[in-house]
Amino acid sequence: MRKIERIKKNISENKSIMTRLKANKYYSLDDLIKDIRCYIAALKAGRLQYSVLSISRSGMCRNITIQSCERSTWDHKTRYYYRQYNNLLEILGYSIVRGYTDVIRVGGCGMNMLFATNYSLIHTFARMGFISKKECSVLCQKIN
């Protein structure tokens, strides 16, 4: 079995991801795979940016954005844009802040929630089969 087929099988076996994926008519399994690969590539290259926009009064929730700087060539000119991972994060179960399209809400306190979010995402990608355990142990510690 090829790697991509194994990854699709692993994702398809996760009922909660498949339920959210089927509910979003503009986002497919192939889009999910493409976004995960872009996230991993951006993290490896150091182009991934996490930002805390606000913290709740109680300190238990943070609104954060995750984006990466991407390069594209259009009309023989190199241009840069920020890729946002809101669809990927929504499919994986993170809640999108109402009124915003690129902000997620993360709960918890007493630790660096940006680190915890990246740690959780990388371990999820490793379980899906995108990266090896060795890569997972390196990438889960990396945050810019």
Secondary structure as UniProt FT lines:
FT   HELIX           3..12
FT   HELIX           15..23
FT   TURN            25..26
FT   HELIX           29..45
FT   STRAND          48..55
FT   TURN            57..58
FT   STRAND          61..74
FT   TURN            75..76
FT   STRAND          77..84
FT   HELIX           86..91
FT   TURN            92..93
FT   STRAND          95..96
FT   TURN            98..99
FT   STRAND          104..107
FT   HELIX           113..128
FT   HELIX           133..139
FT   TURN            140..141
//
